[in-house]
Amino acid sequence: MDEMEDVLLDDLLAPCYALHKNLVFDMNLWTTLGTEYFYYLYRFSRCSPASWDEREVLAENAGVGCVICAYALQTHISKALTFAEEAQAQKLRAFDIFAGAGTMSLGMENATGGMRMTHAVEISPSAARTFRYAPKGLPRGETGDLYGHVSNSEVFFF
């Protein structure tokens, strides 16, 4: 008789993916995805086996995954990683029409990893100066009058 151990749902931190080792078509990819990706090859009938010799080899269809689902999951993950790599190589250009001090622009660049702020406009001179000398490099842009005449508010372009 196999020993069983109940685990409370509250004790689970996140979903995990467990595939038979023979269903993992790219082991390097699978093992680098994170701590929630597992593979299995053996089982033990007791929760605390006395030795490694108590293991039993599991058949591919003995686990929780099927061949079709396993390959679909791995193909989806592989495509997502490829897309992320391509996004890093060729980032989308973005325009911030109300730039302020640049926190939204910086947040979008950092959060997405696939965007690069190429243009920004800010009417407040102090915010424009802050944006211009932000940590990305000095200086980042130029200030100028949007309509070609002198006024109290300059528009910041970069």
Secondary structure, DSSP 4 states (H G I P E B T S, - for coil): --------GGG--S--EEEEGGG-S-HHHHHHS-TTEEEE-EE-SSSS-S-GGG-EEPPGGGSS--HHHHHHHHHHHHHHHHHHHHHHHSPEEEEETT-TTSHHHHHHHHHHSSEEEEEEEE--HHHHHHHHTSTT-S---EEE-TTSS--S--EEE-
